[in-house]
Amino acid sequence: MDPKSPAESVAVMTQMILPSDANPLNAAFGGRILEWIDICGGIAAGRHCRHAVVTASMDELHFHASIRVGWVVTLRARVLATFRSSMEVGVRVTAENPLTGETYLTTTALLTFVALKPDGSRAEVPPLKLQTDAERAALQAAHSRRRERLERKAVLVEWQRLLEP
C-alpha cells in the first residue's frame, strides 16, 4: 500500500449558525458542532483510505469560544496518524464574525475512525507519508494517545464487567 500525505486527506466544511443550531443564548449547540466535527473528520478519514469509515472514539474535545447565530463556521480536518485499520483525525473549528471579518478558534477535537470493507470487516489503511517535522511530531503524539486510549479501554472493559448482574 502506497503511503499518502496528510494533505491528501484534508477536508474543509463551511456552515452558518442558524437559529435552529443555537441555544437560548444565541450560541451554537455543542451537539451541532460535534455533528459537524464527526462529518468533517469522517470525510478526511475516508479520503485517506478510500473505504467506508466509522467513528470509534472521540478522545479530545475542547470548546474554546462560543459561536454566535449568523457567524460562519469553518471546520478543517486531516489525518494525523494511521495504524493497521484505524486513523486519528484532528479537527479544528473556527468561526468568523461576518460583520467584522474577525475569526476565532472555537473548537478542537481528536477522533479515531476505523476503515471497513464492504462486508463490514476491518480494512487496512495506507501509511502516512510524512514530509515535515510538524507531521512527524503529530504522529508521535498520536501514538502516545493511542497507547493511553488502549489502556483506558482495558480499564473500561473491566469496569463494565463489574456492573453486570
Buried (B, 14 or more C-beta within 10 A) or exposed (E): EEEBBBEBBBBEBEBEBEEEBBEEEEBBBBEBBBEBBBBBBBBBBBBBBEBBBEBBBBBEBEBEEBBBBBBBBBBBBBBBBBBEBBBBBBBBBBBBBEEEEEEBEBBBBBBBBBBBEEEEEEBBBBBBEBEEEEBEEBBEBBEEBBEEBEEEEEEEEEEEEEEEE
